[in-house]
Amino acid sequence: MKQVSRLPYNGVQERGGGTSSASLGPLIPVIGLNLFSLVLFLTSPIDFGSENDYLLALLVLVTQLAIYFGFKVGRARGATQLKVAEQRLSSRKFFTLWLIAYGVTLPFNYAYLSKTALFDVDELFGFFQYAWTDSHLGRRIMLDPEVRRTVAWRFYFLAALANKFFPAVGFLLFRGLSPVQKAAFVALVGLEALFWTAAGTNFGIISIVTTFLFAYFAATNASSRRLLAKARTILITVFLGVGAVFVFLYNLYTRSGKSLRDDTAFSIDQFGVNIRSDSMVFQMVPEVLLTPYMYVLSYLTQGYHHTSLAMDLDFVWTWMFGSIPALRDFSPDADGVIFERTYMFRLGALGIDPTGVWHSSYTWFANDFTFFGVPFVVAFMSYLFGFAWSRSISGDFLSKLVFVVMGNSLFFLWANNTYLSTVFYPLMFLLPYWLVTRVFLGKERRLVLSQ
């Protein structure tokens, strides 16, 4: 480890200098999509039957402000001039070791999630085959508590330490990998996308897309003021957004062959809600786009719908085990008492599936922090997001990884905490180490991976 002096990154600008829109670039997709989903919810032709729509809107808007200011403060704090302790490693050797660990743990991951026998390739292939022919089968198998898992949770936990960060690591290092490493990474990410398609869920695929987006921000220094860099970032963001929309439209279309325009009781999430036939939306949206519009609406607003209903319920604390699904794995909850205290479970009295639909991250965090506390939790996450953004610009790989995780978690506030739960096991170790060595100590530490 060697000491190096502070230099302007890439000769472009001093860290922490200026407050241009480019320096806040990562906030554009995060706040943009959260506000877009809110607008869809408020202008929806669906009568959700809740009186809390505007209270929910206030919560979302306050939370977006918390994201903005949290990011700015974190970015400024991360740009503080410090002595640097830098450690350099070969990106190709690092990725090779990670690839080996991923390959060893991959069978445990897929066997646990698909509930197929460990190392039984034929059974796993059968899961893919049947799930592809029946778009509901894979989803039913993964969510059905009556279908027992074939791999103990402790093995899945150990496997997750190596494989849950794999897409982020690969995207961050991709430009410096060898052709063989690139081909292996693309193949494995493609397999992951096929698995989630077979599982009948869009979220796994969409999270791969958003992981690439935030890894691109971190790996290419999207804070550059160069016009070409800005244009390239915008084009890639738009391309990924359009691609993601087509992916989930295809998945949702295969689940339902009915015409949503003609329904009088459109089921947005297996919970009957009425469509207002006199809504201006039906006059403004062309006929050919009505069905895609209703699919987009169902995807982006069901979390808000459930949050607005949850606001009518009393707060019942879940003892800090209810804000992230993965936390329940560490709780002394043999009888499911903690889950029964969550808003998700208690909304079941209204006919809402507590596990099969979305409730938004606002509801999840409120299980432990109340709805009044949600903006403060999100502000802290955004502070880390901004801090990691500043430190990632200087080349620190761990900060880039934290930046991707926090970016994804904030991006999906309108949906759920599924992404945060997915990466939670390795994050339990990464985040405390990163906080101590990058945030709390009076010296900036960097792990720089290069060829």
Summary of the structure (lengths in Angstrom):
residues: 451
radius of gyration: 22.2
end to end distance: 17.4
largest distance: 68.4
contacts: 1432
relative contact order: 0.16
helix: 67%
strand: 6%
